[in-house]
């Protein structure tokens, strides 16, 4: 069986370098191209210290896509992710999106392009299994508990807020119902901003401080009781690799945009 040809944008970053190792070690995959402006022209294995990895590093997606990958993995920044994804679809590749912070409008545009190209796009705000389970448990809880709020934690220099994980969770819960507010936002006495942002029917609060990597709480409240679901990341990107490899293997079996790793998992 032919190996899956993979192009990885953001291959030298914190998460991308760990995924590069995962793809390199996977027996059914071949990392044919990497994208990194800061390491363009180098050999990826030399840039991230993986012996035997001879993948070339390109400065742009346009250059890298000339290698004709089967799957393009987007792991860069939200301001360039949309253009990368659209270019990859136009070139005939399926796409896995690991970059967080894309808007619903961007996803709508990507879905149209994917349908026209008859290619699959799998957008995963967070590849960690604990996040997938938190999302599923939260969807279950929202059917029975009408009050909840989301708290999104990350390192102090993370620019996108809320995080892609928090955005995805709020989007999922909107398919069930909006959270109930006993005091509507327009009736608050004081600063309305203190109640966070209303996103897809959920109140979301973003905390950006040193000491955090990526964490997420969703708190459900009922009279005299509450349910707290929490995901916490450590300093390593290893928890995201297996989920990303699963996404790479599964995205080619689909057409159009699919959101969440659970869309290719069995529960």
TACOR-V757987 format. One line per field, one symbol per residue. ss: DSSP state (h for helix, s for strand, l for the rest). psi: psi as a letter, one per 30 degrees, with the letter a starting at -180 (. if undefined). burial: + if it has 9 or more other ideal C-beta (glycine too) atoms within 8 Angstrom, else -. A space follows every 10 residues. Layout:
# TACOR-V757987
ss->???
psi->???
burial->???
This chain:
# TACOR-V757987
ss->lllssssssl lllhhhhhhh hhhhhlllss ssssslhhhl llshhhhhll lllllsssll hhhhhhhlll sssslllhhh hhhhhhhhhh hllsssslll lllhhhhhhh hhhhhhhlls ssslllllhh hhhhhhhhhh hhllllssss ssssllllll lllhhhhhhh hhhhllllll llllhhhlll lhhhhlsssl lsssssssll lllsssssss ssllssssss sslllllhhh hhhhhhhhhh hllllssssl hhhhlll
psi->kklkkkkjkh fgaeeeeeee eeeefkfglk jfklkjefgk flkeeeeghj kfjgkkklfl eeeefffhle kkkjhclfff eeeeeeeeee fgklkkjfkl gkleeeeeee eeeeeefhlk kjjjfkfkee eeeeeeeeee efffjfkllk kjkllfgkek klleeeeeee eefffelkkk jfjlefgkja jfffgakjjh gkkkkkkjkk fkdklkkkkk klkgllkkkk kkkafkgeff eeeeeeeeef efglkakkkk fffglk.
burial->---+++++++ +++-++++++ ++++----+- ++++++--++ --+++-++-+ --+-+-++-- +--++-+-+- ++++++-+-- ++-++++++- +-++++++++ ++---++-++ +-+++-+-++ ++++++++-- ++-++++++- ++--+-++++ +++++--+-+ ++++++++++ ++++--+-+- ----+--+-- -----+--+- ++++++++-- -+-+++++++ +-----+-+- +-+---+-++ ++++++++++ ++-+-+++++ ++-+---
